[in-house]
Amino acid sequence: MPEGGDALICRCRDTALRWGRGVRRTAGAMIGQPDYDAYVAHAQTTHPDQPPLDKVAFFRLHEQRRFGGAGGFKCC
C-alpha cells in the first residue's frame, strides 16, 4: 500500500532535519567547534556532579583551544 501524502512529507522533513544536523555538526568540527549538545550529553554522563558549561563559555574555550589562547580546554 503506497504511503499517504502526510506520511511522505513527514519522512522528507525528518530526513532533511537529520541531514541539517549532520551538516551543522560537520561544519562545526571543520572550524574547531564541536557539537554543544553532544558535549552536554557527554558531560552529564561522565561528570554528573558538575554542571556543563553554558554555550558562550563552551564556544570561548574551544576558540581559545583553536587559536592558542592561554589554558586551552580538555574535558577528560
mmJSON file of the N, C-alpha and C atoms, coordinates in Angstrom:
{"data_MODEL":{"atom_site":{
"group_PDB":["ATOM","ATOM","ATOM","ATOM","ATOM","ATOM","ATOM","ATOM","ATOM","ATOM","ATOM","ATOM","ATOM","ATOM","ATOM","ATOM","ATOM","ATOM","ATOM","ATOM","ATOM","ATOM","ATOM","ATOM","ATOM","ATOM","ATOM","ATOM","ATOM","ATOM","ATOM","ATOM","ATOM","ATOM","ATOM","ATOM","ATOM","ATOM","ATOM","ATOM","ATOM","ATOM","ATOM","ATOM","ATOM","ATOM","ATOM","ATOM","ATOM","ATOM","ATOM","ATOM","ATOM","ATOM","ATOM","ATOM","ATOM","ATOM","ATOM","ATOM","ATOM","ATOM","ATOM","ATOM","ATOM","ATOM","ATOM","ATOM","ATOM","ATOM","ATOM","ATOM","ATOM","ATOM","ATOM","ATOM","ATOM","ATOM","ATOM","ATOM","ATOM","ATOM","ATOM","ATOM","ATOM","ATOM","ATOM","ATOM","ATOM","ATOM","ATOM","ATOM","ATOM","ATOM","ATOM","ATOM","ATOM","ATOM","ATOM","ATOM","ATOM","ATOM","ATOM","ATOM","ATOM","ATOM","ATOM","ATOM","ATOM","ATOM","ATOM","ATOM","ATOM","ATOM","ATOM","ATOM","ATOM","ATOM","ATOM","ATOM","ATOM","ATOM","ATOM","ATOM","ATOM","ATOM","ATOM","ATOM","ATOM","ATOM","ATOM","ATOM","ATOM","ATOM","ATOM","ATOM","ATOM","ATOM","ATOM","ATOM","ATOM","ATOM","ATOM","ATOM","ATOM","ATOM","ATOM","ATOM","ATOM","ATOM","ATOM","ATOM","ATOM","ATOM","ATOM","ATOM","ATOM","ATOM","ATOM","ATOM","ATOM","ATOM","ATOM","ATOM","ATOM","ATOM","ATOM","ATOM","ATOM","ATOM","ATOM","ATOM","ATOM","ATOM","ATOM","ATOM","ATOM","ATOM","ATOM","ATOM","ATOM","ATOM","ATOM","ATOM","ATOM","ATOM","ATOM","ATOM","ATOM","ATOM","ATOM","ATOM","ATOM","ATOM","ATOM","ATOM","ATOM","ATOM","ATOM","ATOM","ATOM","ATOM","ATOM","ATOM","ATOM","ATOM","ATOM","ATOM","ATOM","ATOM","ATOM","ATOM","ATOM","ATOM","ATOM","ATOM","ATOM","ATOM","ATOM","ATOM","ATOM","ATOM","ATOM","ATOM","ATOM","ATOM","ATOM","ATOM"],
"id":[1,2,3,4,5,6,7,8,9,10,11,12,13,14,15,16,17,18,19,20,21,22,23,24,25,26,27,28,29,30,31,32,33,34,35,36,37,38,39,40,41,42,43,44,45,46,47,48,49,50,51,52,53,54,55,56,57,58,59,60,61,62,63,64,65,66,67,68,69,70,71,72,73,74,75,76,77,78,79,80,81,82,83,84,85,86,87,88,89,90,91,92,93,94,95,96,97,98,99,100,101,102,103,104,105,106,107,108,109,110,111,112,113,114,115,116,117,118,119,120,121,122,123,124,125,126,127,128,129,130,131,132,133,134,135,136,137,138,139,140,141,142,143,144,145,146,147,148,149,150,151,152,153,154,155,156,157,158,159,160,161,162,163,164,165,166,167,168,169,170,171,172,173,174,175,176,177,178,179,180,181,182,183,184,185,186,187,188,189,190,191,192,193,194,195,196,197,198,199,200,201,202,203,204,205,206,207,208,209,210,211,212,213,214,215,216,217,218,219,220,221,222,223,224,225,226,227,228],
"type_symbol":["N","C","C","N","C","C","N","C","C","N","C","C","N","C","C","N","C","C","N","C","C","N","C","C","N","C","C","N","C","C","N","C","C","N","C","C","N","C","C","N","C","C","N","C","C","N","C","C","N","C","C","N","C","C","N","C","C","N","C","C","N","C","C","N","C","C","N","C","C","N","C","C","N","C","C","N","C","C","N","C","C","N","C","C","N","C","C","N","C","C","N","C","C","N","C","C","N","C","C","N","C","C","N","C","C","N","C","C","N","C","C","N","C","C","N","C","C","N","C","C","N","C","C","N","C","C","N","C","C","N","C","C","N","C","C","N","C","C","N","C","C","N","C","C","N","C","C","N","C","C","N","C","C","N","C","C","N","C","C","N","C","C","N","C","C","N","C","C","N","C","C","N","C","C","N","C","C","N","C","C","N","C","C","N","C","C","N","C","C","N","C","C","N","C","C","N","C","C","N","C","C","N","C","C","N","C","C","N","C","C","N","C","C","N","C","C","N","C","C","N","C","C","N","C","C","N","C","C"],
"label_atom_id":["N","CA","C","N","CA","C","N","CA","C","N","CA","C","N","CA","C","N","CA","C","N","CA","C","N","CA","C","N","CA","C","N","CA","C","N","CA","C","N","CA","C","N","CA","C","N","CA","C","N","CA","C","N","CA","C","N","CA","C","N","CA","C","N","CA","C","N","CA","C","N","CA","C","N","CA","C","N","CA","C","N","CA","C","N","CA","C","N","CA","C","N","CA","C","N","CA","C","N","CA","C","N","CA","C","N","CA","C","N","CA","C","N","CA","C","N","CA","C","N","CA","C","N","CA","C","N","CA","C","N","CA","C","N","CA","C","N","CA","C","N","CA","C","N","CA","C","N","CA","C","N","CA","C","N","CA","C","N","CA","C","N","CA","C","N","CA","C","N","CA","C","N","CA","C","N","CA","C","N","CA","C","N","CA","C","N","CA","C","N","CA","C","N","CA","C","N","CA","C","N","CA","C","N","CA","C","N","CA","C","N","CA","C","N","CA","C","N","CA","C","N","CA","C","N","CA","C","N","CA","C","N","CA","C","N","CA","C","N","CA","C","N","CA","C","N","CA","C","N","CA","C","N","CA","C","N","CA","C","N","CA","C","N","CA","C"],
"label_alt_id":[null,null,null,null,null,null,null,null,null,null,null,null,null,null,null,null,null,null,null,null,null,null,null,null,null,null,null,null,null,null,null,null,null,null,null,null,null,null,null,null,null,null,null,null,null,null,null,null,null,null,null,null,null,null,null,null,null,null,null,null,null,null,null,null,null,null,null,null,null,null,null,null,null,null,null,null,null,null,null,null,null,null,null,null,null,null,null,null,null,null,null,null,null,null,null,null,null,null,null,null,null,null,null,null,null,null,null,null,null,null,null,null,null,null,null,null,null,null,null,null,null,null,null,null,null,null,null,null,null,null,null,null,null,null,null,null,null,null,null,null,null,null,null,null,null,null,null,null,null,null,null,null,null,null,null,null,null,null,null,null,null,null,null,null,null,null,null,null,null,null,null,null,null,null,null,null,null,null,null,null,null,null,null,null,null,null,null,null,null,null,null,null,null,null,null,null,null,null,null,null,null,null,null,null,null,null,null,null,null,null,null,null,null,null,null,null,null,null,null,null,null,null,null,null,null,null,null,null],
"label_comp_id":["MET","MET","MET","PRO","PRO","PRO","GLU","GLU","GLU","GLY","GLY","GLY","GLY","GLY","GLY","ASP","ASP","ASP","ALA","ALA","ALA","LEU","LEU","LEU","ILE","ILE","ILE","CYS","CYS","CYS","ARG","ARG","ARG","CYS","CYS","CYS","ARG","ARG","ARG","ASP","ASP","ASP","THR","THR","THR","ALA","ALA","ALA","LEU","LEU","LEU","ARG","ARG","ARG","TRP","TRP","TRP","GLY","GLY","GLY","ARG","ARG","ARG","GLY","GLY","GLY","VAL","VAL","VAL","ARG","ARG","ARG","ARG","ARG","ARG","THR","THR","THR","ALA","ALA","ALA","GLY","GLY","GLY","ALA","ALA","ALA","MET","MET","MET","ILE","ILE","ILE","GLY","GLY","GLY","GLN","GLN","GLN","PRO","PRO","PRO","ASP","ASP","ASP","TYR","TYR","TYR","ASP","ASP","ASP","ALA","ALA","ALA","TYR","TYR","TYR","VAL","VAL","VAL","ALA","ALA","ALA","HIS","HIS","HIS","ALA","ALA","ALA","GLN","GLN","GLN","THR","THR","THR","THR","THR","THR","HIS","HIS","HIS","PRO","PRO","PRO","ASP","ASP","ASP","GLN","GLN","GLN","PRO","PRO","PRO","PRO","PRO","PRO","LEU","LEU","LEU","ASP","ASP","ASP","LYS","LYS","LYS","VAL","VAL","VAL","ALA","ALA","ALA","PHE","PHE","PHE","PHE","PHE","PHE","ARG","ARG","ARG","LEU","LEU","LEU","HIS","HIS","HIS","GLU","GLU","GLU","GLN","GLN","GLN","ARG","ARG","ARG","ARG","ARG","ARG","PHE","PHE","PHE","GLY","GLY","GLY","GLY","GLY","GLY","ALA","ALA","ALA","GLY","GLY","GLY","GLY","GLY","GLY","PHE","PHE","PHE","LYS","LYS","LYS","CYS","CYS","CYS","CYS","CYS","CYS"],
"label_asym_id":["A","A","A","A","A","A","A","A","A","A","A","A","A","A","A","A","A","A","A","A","A","A","A","A","A","A","A","A","A","A","A","A","A","A","A","A","A","A","A","A","A","A","A","A","A","A","A","A","A","A","A","A","A","A","A","A","A","A","A","A","A","A","A","A","A","A","A","A","A","A","A","A","A","A","A","A","A","A","A","A","A","A","A","A","A","A","A","A","A","A","A","A","A","A","A","A","A","A","A","A","A","A","A","A","A","A","A","A","A","A","A","A","A","A","A","A","A","A","A","A","A","A","A","A","A","A","A","A","A","A","A","A","A","A","A","A","A","A","A","A","A","A","A","A","A","A","A","A","A","A","A","A","A","A","A","A","A","A","A","A","A","A","A","A","A","A","A","A","A","A","A","A","A","A","A","A","A","A","A","A","A","A","A","A","A","A","A","A","A","A","A","A","A","A","A","A","A","A","A","A","A","A","A","A","A","A","A","A","A","A","A","A","A","A","A","A","A","A","A","A","A","A","A","A","A","A","A","A"],
"label_entity_id":["1","1","1","1","1","1","1","1","1","1","1","1","1","1","1","1","1","1","1","1","1","1","1","1","1","1","1","1","1","1","1","1","1","1","1","1","1","1","1","1","1","1","1","1","1","1","1","1","1","1","1","1","1","1","1","1","1","1","1","1","1","1","1","1","1","1","1","1","1","1","1","1","1","1","1","1","1","1","1","1","1","1","1","1","1","1","1","1","1","1","1","1","1","1","1","1","1","1","1","1","1","1","1","1","1","1","1","1","1","1","1","1","1","1","1","1","1","1","1","1","1","1","1","1","1","1","1","1","1","1","1","1","1","1","1","1","1","1","1","1","1","1","1","1","1","1","1","1","1","1","1","1","1","1","1","1","1","1","1","1","1","1","1","1","1","1","1","1","1","1","1","1","1","1","1","1","1","1","1","1","1","1","1","1","1","1","1","1","1","1","1","1","1","1","1","1","1","1","1","1","1","1","1","1","1","1","1","1","1","1","1","1","1","1","1","1","1","1","1","1","1","1","1","1","1","1","1","1"],
"label_seq_id":[1,1,1,2,2,2,3,3,3,4,4,4,5,5,5,6,6,6,7,7,7,8,8,8,9,9,9,10,10,10,11,11,11,12,12,12,13,13,13,14,14,14,15,15,15,16,16,16,17,17,17,18,18,18,19,19,19,20,20,20,21,21,21,22,22,22,23,23,23,24,24,24,25,25,25,26,26,26,27,27,27,28,28,28,29,29,29,30,30,30,31,31,31,32,32,32,33,33,33,34,34,34,35,35,35,36,36,36,37,37,37,38,38,38,39,39,39,40,40,40,41,41,41,42,42,42,43,43,43,44,44,44,45,45,45,46,46,46,47,47,47,48,48,48,49,49,49,50,50,50,51,51,51,52,52,52,53,53,53,54,54,54,55,55,55,56,56,56,57,57,57,58,58,58,59,59,59,60,60,60,61,61,61,62,62,62,63,63,63,64,64,64,65,65,65,66,66,66,67,67,67,68,68,68,69,69,69,70,70,70,71,71,71,72,72,72,73,73,73,74,74,74,75,75,75,76,76,76],
"pdbx_PDB_ins_code":[null,null,null,null,null,null,null,null,null,null,null,null,null,null,null,null,null,null,null,null,null,null,null,null,null,null,null,null,null,null,null,null,null,null,null,null,null,null,null,null,null,null,null,null,null,null,null,null,null,null,null,null,null,null,null,null,null,null,null,null,null,null,null,null,null,null,null,null,null,null,null,null,null,null,null,null,null,null,null,null,null,null,null,null,null,null,null,null,null,null,null,null,null,null,null,null,null,null,null,null,null,null,null,null,null,null,null,null,null,null,null,null,null,null,null,null,null,null,null,null,null,null,null,null,null,null,null,null,null,null,null,null,null,null,null,null,null,null,null,null,null,null,null,null,null,null,null,null,null,null,null,null,null,null,null,null,null,null,null,null,null,null,null,null,null,null,null,null,null,null,null,null,null,null,null,null,null,null,null,null,null,null,null,null,null,null,null,null,null,null,null,null,null,null,null,null,null,null,null,null,null,null,null,null,null,null,null,null,null,null,null,null,null,null,null,null,null,null,null,null,null,null,null,null,null,null,null,null],
"Cartn_x":[0.85,0.0,0.898,0.705,1.551,1.299,2.35,2.229,1.37,0.685,-0.11,0.772,0.195,0.952,1.533,0.77,1.259,2.44,2.363,3.464,4.728,4.58,5.744,6.359,5.507,6.009,6.763,6.218,6.888,8.242,8.299,9.578,10.584,10.149,11.055,11.538,10.639,11.015,12.033,11.775,12.696,14.07,14.091,15.37,16.103,15.397,16.031,16.588,15.846,16.331,17.575,17.563,18.716,19.942,19.776,20.887,21.373,20.439,20.817,21.662,21.271,22.065,23.454,23.53,24.825,25.709,25.11,25.876,26.368,25.511,25.904,27.038,26.925,27.953,29.285,29.215,30.431,31.071,30.254,30.798,31.421,30.792,31.346,32.683,32.773,34.034,35.125,34.749,35.731,36.327,35.56,36.085,36.491,36.546,37.027,35.981,34.715,33.625,32.829,33.152,32.398,30.928,30.12,28.681,28.38,27.697,27.398,26.482,25.479,24.544,25.258,26.207,26.982,27.855,28.409,29.209,28.361,27.165,26.288,25.946,25.637,25.338,26.548,27.731,28.964,29.217,29.076,29.339,28.375,27.122,26.14,26.413,26.996,27.301,28.581,29.625,30.933,31.211,30.525,30.742,29.391,28.588,27.237,27.235,28.354,28.419,28.745,29.098,29.46,28.469,28.056,27.169,27.961,27.368,28.086,28.229,29.208,29.407,28.212,27.948,26.907,27.485,26.623,27.074,28.173,28.079,29.082,30.439,30.462,31.723,32.302,31.444,31.889,32.523,31.863,32.379,33.719,33.819,35.068,36.229,35.961,37.029,37.545,36.647,37.096,37.755,37.355,38.023,39.456,39.633,40.977,41.827,41.238,41.981,42.417,41.517,41.826,42.857,42.742,43.613,44.73,44.959,46.127,46.005,44.83,44.669,45.288,45.456,46.06,45.155,45.737,44.99,44.427,43.658,43.024,41.926,41.387,40.268,40.462,40.332,40.39,39.431,38.453,37.434,37.953,38.382,38.78,40.225],
"Cartn_y":[-1.178,0.0,1.244,2.123,3.318,4.234,4.952,5.872,7.069,7.604,8.796,10.021,11.1,12.333,12.872,12.793,13.315,12.513,11.196,10.355,10.614,10.787,11.066,12.423,13.418,14.747,14.66,13.898,13.742,13.057,12.019,11.328,12.257,13.06,14.006,15.06,15.544,16.549,15.978,14.757,14.13,13.908,13.492,13.286,14.608,15.662,16.969,17.479,17.296,17.728,16.948,15.637,14.809,15.229,15.484,15.936,17.315,18.182,19.519,19.449,18.579,18.422,17.888,16.962,16.418,17.481,18.317,19.39,20.381,20.722,21.662,21.081,19.799,19.141,19.081,18.758,18.676,20.042,21.053,22.409,22.887,22.59,22.975,22.302,21.028,20.303,20.871,21.297,21.85,23.154,23.929,25.201,25.106,23.888,23.7,23.901,23.84,23.99,22.689,21.851,20.61,20.884,19.863,19.957,20.186,21.28,21.612,20.573,20.126,19.139,17.824,17.433,16.224,16.42,17.634,17.94,17.833,18.405,18.363,16.917,16.104,14.697,13.99,14.277,13.681,14.141,15.431,15.968,15.376,15.224,14.673,13.198,12.503,11.089,10.891,11.634,11.397,12.264,13.39,14.296,14.741,13.797,14.171,15.106,15.188,16.056,17.502,17.78,19.134,19.638,20.896,21.424,21.652,21.371,21.622,23.126,23.482,24.884,25.382,26.688,27.237,27.407,27.722,27.777,28.797,29.956,31.009,30.555,30.008,29.534,28.394,27.493,26.384,26.917,27.87,28.451,29.137,29.927,30.657,29.714,28.659,27.724,27.019,26.637,25.976,26.966,28.213,29.235,29.424,29.445,29.55,28.358,27.177,25.977,26.023,26.481,26.514,27.58,28.744,29.857,30.099,29.143,29.205,30.117,30.288,31.096,30.395,31.108,30.542,29.465,28.397,27.361,26.284,26.642,25.646,24.923,23.911,23.186,21.705,20.946,19.499,18.949,18.206,17.699,16.517,15.467,14.228,13.884],
"Cartn_z":[0.0,0.0,0.0,-0.95,-1.007,0.191,0.577,1.702,1.322,2.327,2.107,1.996,1.536,1.353,2.64,3.74,5.019,5.538,5.411,5.888,5.087,3.783,2.937,3.282,3.529,3.915,5.236,6.195,7.485,7.32,6.48,6.267,5.609,4.651,3.983,4.978,5.814,6.818,7.791,8.282,9.227,8.597,7.338,6.647,6.477,6.096,5.918,7.249,8.34,9.652,10.064,9.825,10.185,9.373,8.088,7.258,7.711,8.07,8.537,9.8,10.721,11.947,11.608,10.667,10.271,9.628,8.782,8.133,9.182,10.128,11.19,12.025,12.377,13.187,12.417,11.127,10.316,10.145,9.864,9.703,11.007,12.131,13.425,13.683,13.349,13.544,12.637,11.425,10.492,10.988,11.75,12.251,13.715,14.243,15.612,16.676,16.317,17.28,17.359,18.322,18.468,18.773,18.632,18.844,20.327,20.643,22.047,22.674,21.951,22.505,22.824,21.978,22.252,23.485,23.623,24.813,26.074,26.055,27.237,27.581,26.588,26.843,27.438,26.896,27.41,28.85,29.104,30.442,31.467,31.096,32.031,32.319,31.346,31.533,32.338,31.992,32.605,33.818,33.946,35.079,35.644,36.149,36.601,37.804,38.526,39.697,39.35,38.075,37.657,36.607,36.718,35.666,34.38,33.224,31.966,31.726,30.919,30.56,29.767,29.874,29.008,27.602,26.632,25.232,25.009,25.671,25.468,26.0,27.203,27.786,26.955,26.483,25.643,24.352,23.719,22.483,22.721,23.8,24.08,24.385,25.154,25.455,24.209,23.318,22.09,21.146,21.19,20.399,20.891,22.222,22.783,22.378,22.414,22.054,20.597,19.739,18.309,17.969,18.601,18.238,19.244,20.154,21.016,22.217,22.728,23.927,25.124,26.204,27.404,28.0,28.42,29.125,28.233,27.233,26.379,27.113,26.49,27.074,26.865,27.92,27.81,28.847,28.393,29.302,30.102,29.43,30.135,29.844],
"occupancy":[1.0,1.0,1.0,1.0,1.0,1.0,1.0,1.0,1.0,1.0,1.0,1.0,1.0,1.0,1.0,1.0,1.0,1.0,1.0,1.0,1.0,1.0,1.0,1.0,1.0,1.0,1.0,1.0,1.0,1.0,1.0,1.0,1.0,1.0,1.0,1.0,1.0,1.0,1.0,1.0,1.0,1.0,1.0,1.0,1.0,1.0,1.0,1.0,1.0,1.0,1.0,1.0,1.0,1.0,1.0,1.0,1.0,1.0,1.0,1.0,1.0,1.0,1.0,1.0,1.0,1.0,1.0,1.0,1.0,1.0,1.0,1.0,1.0,1.0,1.0,1.0,1.0,1.0,1.0,1.0,1.0,1.0,1.0,1.0,1.0,1.0,1.0,1.0,1.0,1.0,1.0,1.0,1.0,1.0,1.0,1.0,1.0,1.0,1.0,1.0,1.0,1.0,1.0,1.0,1.0,1.0,1.0,1.0,1.0,1.0,1.0,1.0,1.0,1.0,1.0,1.0,1.0,1.0,1.0,1.0,1.0,1.0,1.0,1.0,1.0,1.0,1.0,1.0,1.0,1.0,1.0,1.0,1.0,1.0,1.0,1.0,1.0,1.0,1.0,1.0,1.0,1.0,1.0,1.0,1.0,1.0,1.0,1.0,1.0,1.0,1.0,1.0,1.0,1.0,1.0,1.0,1.0,1.0,1.0,1.0,1.0,1.0,1.0,1.0,1.0,1.0,1.0,1.0,1.0,1.0,1.0,1.0,1.0,1.0,1.0,1.0,1.0,1.0,1.0,1.0,1.0,1.0,1.0,1.0,1.0,1.0,1.0,1.0,1.0,1.0,1.0,1.0,1.0,1.0,1.0,1.0,1.0,1.0,1.0,1.0,1.0,1.0,1.0,1.0,1.0,1.0,1.0,1.0,1.0,1.0,1.0,1.0,1.0,1.0,1.0,1.0,1.0,1.0,1.0,1.0,1.0,1.0,1.0,1.0,1.0,1.0,1.0,1.0],
"B_iso_or_equiv":[0.0,0.0,0.0,0.0,0.0,0.0,0.0,0.0,0.0,0.0,0.0,0.0,0.0,0.0,0.0,0.0,0.0,0.0,0.0,0.0,0.0,0.0,0.0,0.0,0.0,0.0,0.0,0.0,0.0,0.0,0.0,0.0,0.0,0.0,0.0,0.0,0.0,0.0,0.0,0.0,0.0,0.0,0.0,0.0,0.0,0.0,0.0,0.0,0.0,0.0,0.0,0.0,0.0,0.0,0.0,0.0,0.0,0.0,0.0,0.0,0.0,0.0,0.0,0.0,0.0,0.0,0.0,0.0,0.0,0.0,0.0,0.0,0.0,0.0,0.0,0.0,0.0,0.0,0.0,0.0,0.0,0.0,0.0,0.0,0.0,0.0,0.0,0.0,0.0,0.0,0.0,0.0,0.0,0.0,0.0,0.0,0.0,0.0,0.0,0.0,0.0,0.0,0.0,0.0,0.0,0.0,0.0,0.0,0.0,0.0,0.0,0.0,0.0,0.0,0.0,0.0,0.0,0.0,0.0,0.0,0.0,0.0,0.0,0.0,0.0,0.0,0.0,0.0,0.0,0.0,0.0,0.0,0.0,0.0,0.0,0.0,0.0,0.0,0.0,0.0,0.0,0.0,0.0,0.0,0.0,0.0,0.0,0.0,0.0,0.0,0.0,0.0,0.0,0.0,0.0,0.0,0.0,0.0,0.0,0.0,0.0,0.0,0.0,0.0,0.0,0.0,0.0,0.0,0.0,0.0,0.0,0.0,0.0,0.0,0.0,0.0,0.0,0.0,0.0,0.0,0.0,0.0,0.0,0.0,0.0,0.0,0.0,0.0,0.0,0.0,0.0,0.0,0.0,0.0,0.0,0.0,0.0,0.0,0.0,0.0,0.0,0.0,0.0,0.0,0.0,0.0,0.0,0.0,0.0,0.0,0.0,0.0,0.0,0.0,0.0,0.0,0.0,0.0,0.0,0.0,0.0,0.0,0.0,0.0,0.0,0.0,0.0,0.0],
"pdbx_formal_charge":[null,null,null,null,null,null,null,null,null,null,null,null,null,null,null,null,null,null,null,null,null,null,null,null,null,null,null,null,null,null,null,null,null,null,null,null,null,null,null,null,null,null,null,null,null,null,null,null,null,null,null,null,null,null,null,null,null,null,null,null,null,null,null,null,null,null,null,null,null,null,null,null,null,null,null,null,null,null,null,null,null,null,null,null,null,null,null,null,null,null,null,null,null,null,null,null,null,null,null,null,null,null,null,null,null,null,null,null,null,null,null,null,null,null,null,null,null,null,null,null,null,null,null,null,null,null,null,null,null,null,null,null,null,null,null,null,null,null,null,null,null,null,null,null,null,null,null,null,null,null,null,null,null,null,null,null,null,null,null,null,null,null,null,null,null,null,null,null,null,null,null,null,null,null,null,null,null,null,null,null,null,null,null,null,null,null,null,null,null,null,null,null,null,null,null,null,null,null,null,null,null,null,null,null,null,null,null,null,null,null,null,null,null,null,null,null,null,null,null,null,null,null,null,null,null,null,null,null],
"auth_seq_id":[1,1,1,2,2,2,3,3,3,4,4,4,5,5,5,6,6,6,7,7,7,8,8,8,9,9,9,10,10,10,11,11,11,12,12,12,13,13,13,14,14,14,15,15,15,16,16,16,17,17,17,18,18,18,19,19,19,20,20,20,21,21,21,22,22,22,23,23,23,24,24,24,25,25,25,26,26,26,27,27,27,28,28,28,29,29,29,30,30,30,31,31,31,32,32,32,33,33,33,34,34,34,35,35,35,36,36,36,37,37,37,38,38,38,39,39,39,40,40,40,41,41,41,42,42,42,43,43,43,44,44,44,45,45,45,46,46,46,47,47,47,48,48,48,49,49,49,50,50,50,51,51,51,52,52,52,53,53,53,54,54,54,55,55,55,56,56,56,57,57,57,58,58,58,59,59,59,60,60,60,61,61,61,62,62,62,63,63,63,64,64,64,65,65,65,66,66,66,67,67,67,68,68,68,69,69,69,70,70,70,71,71,71,72,72,72,73,73,73,74,74,74,75,75,75,76,76,76],
"auth_comp_id":["MET","MET","MET","PRO","PRO","PRO","GLU","GLU","GLU","GLY","GLY","GLY","GLY","GLY","GLY","ASP","ASP","ASP","ALA","ALA","ALA","LEU","LEU","LEU","ILE","ILE","ILE","CYS","CYS","CYS","ARG","ARG","ARG","CYS","CYS","CYS","ARG","ARG","ARG","ASP","ASP","ASP","THR","THR","THR","ALA","ALA","ALA","LEU","LEU","LEU","ARG","ARG","ARG","TRP","TRP","TRP","GLY","GLY","GLY","ARG","ARG","ARG","GLY","GLY","GLY","VAL","VAL","VAL","ARG","ARG","ARG","ARG","ARG","ARG","THR","THR","THR","ALA","ALA","ALA","GLY","GLY","GLY","ALA","ALA","ALA","MET","MET","MET","ILE","ILE","ILE","GLY","GLY","GLY","GLN","GLN","GLN","PRO","PRO","PRO","ASP","ASP","ASP","TYR","TYR","TYR","ASP","ASP","ASP","ALA","ALA","ALA","TYR","TYR","TYR","VAL","VAL","VAL","ALA","ALA","ALA","HIS","HIS","HIS","ALA","ALA","ALA","GLN","GLN","GLN","THR","THR","THR","THR","THR","THR","HIS","HIS","HIS","PRO","PRO","PRO","ASP","ASP","ASP","GLN","GLN","GLN","PRO","PRO","PRO","PRO","PRO","PRO","LEU","LEU","LEU","ASP","ASP","ASP","LYS","LYS","LYS","VAL","VAL","VAL","ALA","ALA","ALA","PHE","PHE","PHE","PHE","PHE","PHE","ARG","ARG","ARG","LEU","LEU","LEU","HIS","HIS","HIS","GLU","GLU","GLU","GLN","GLN","GLN","ARG","ARG","ARG","ARG","ARG","ARG","PHE","PHE","PHE","GLY","GLY","GLY","GLY","GLY","GLY","ALA","ALA","ALA","GLY","GLY","GLY","GLY","GLY","GLY","PHE","PHE","PHE","LYS","LYS","LYS","CYS","CYS","CYS","CYS","CYS","CYS"],
"auth_asym_id":["A","A","A","A","A","A","A","A","A","A","A","A","A","A","A","A","A","A","A","A","A","A","A","A","A","A","A","A","A","A","A","A","A","A","A","A","A","A","A","A","A","A","A","A","A","A","A","A","A","A","A","A","A","A","A","A","A","A","A","A","A","A","A","A","A","A","A","A","A","A","A","A","A","A","A","A","A","A","A","A","A","A","A","A","A","A","A","A","A","A","A","A","A","A","A","A","A","A","A","A","A","A","A","A","A","A","A","A","A","A","A","A","A","A","A","A","A","A","A","A","A","A","A","A","A","A","A","A","A","A","A","A","A","A","A","A","A","A","A","A","A","A","A","A","A","A","A","A","A","A","A","A","A","A","A","A","A","A","A","A","A","A","A","A","A","A","A","A","A","A","A","A","A","A","A","A","A","A","A","A","A","A","A","A","A","A","A","A","A","A","A","A","A","A","A","A","A","A","A","A","A","A","A","A","A","A","A","A","A","A","A","A","A","A","A","A","A","A","A","A","A","A","A","A","A","A","A","A"],
"auth_atom_id":["N","CA","C","N","CA","C","N","CA","C","N","CA","C","N","CA","C","N","CA","C","N","CA","C","N","CA","C","N","CA","C","N","CA","C","N","CA","C","N","CA","C","N","CA","C","N","CA","C","N","CA","C","N","CA","C","N","CA","C","N","CA","C","N","CA","C","N","CA","C","N","CA","C","N","CA","C","N","CA","C","N","CA","C","N","CA","C","N","CA","C","N","CA","C","N","CA","C","N","CA","C","N","CA","C","N","CA","C","N","CA","C","N","CA","C","N","CA","C","N","CA","C","N","CA","C","N","CA","C","N","CA","C","N","CA","C","N","CA","C","N","CA","C","N","CA","C","N","CA","C","N","CA","C","N","CA","C","N","CA","C","N","CA","C","N","CA","C","N","CA","C","N","CA","C","N","CA","C","N","CA","C","N","CA","C","N","CA","C","N","CA","C","N","CA","C","N","CA","C","N","CA","C","N","CA","C","N","CA","C","N","CA","C","N","CA","C","N","CA","C","N","CA","C","N","CA","C","N","CA","C","N","CA","C","N","CA","C","N","CA","C","N","CA","C","N","CA","C","N","CA","C","N","CA","C","N","CA","C","N","CA","C","N","CA","C"],
"pdbx_PDB_model_num":[1,1,1,1,1,1,1,1,1,1,1,1,1,1,1,1,1,1,1,1,1,1,1,1,1,1,1,1,1,1,1,1,1,1,1,1,1,1,1,1,1,1,1,1,1,1,1,1,1,1,1,1,1,1,1,1,1,1,1,1,1,1,1,1,1,1,1,1,1,1,1,1,1,1,1,1,1,1,1,1,1,1,1,1,1,1,1,1,1,1,1,1,1,1,1,1,1,1,1,1,1,1,1,1,1,1,1,1,1,1,1,1,1,1,1,1,1,1,1,1,1,1,1,1,1,1,1,1,1,1,1,1,1,1,1,1,1,1,1,1,1,1,1,1,1,1,1,1,1,1,1,1,1,1,1,1,1,1,1,1,1,1,1,1,1,1,1,1,1,1,1,1,1,1,1,1,1,1,1,1,1,1,1,1,1,1,1,1,1,1,1,1,1,1,1,1,1,1,1,1,1,1,1,1,1,1,1,1,1,1,1,1,1,1,1,1,1,1,1,1,1,1,1,1,1,1,1,1]
}}}
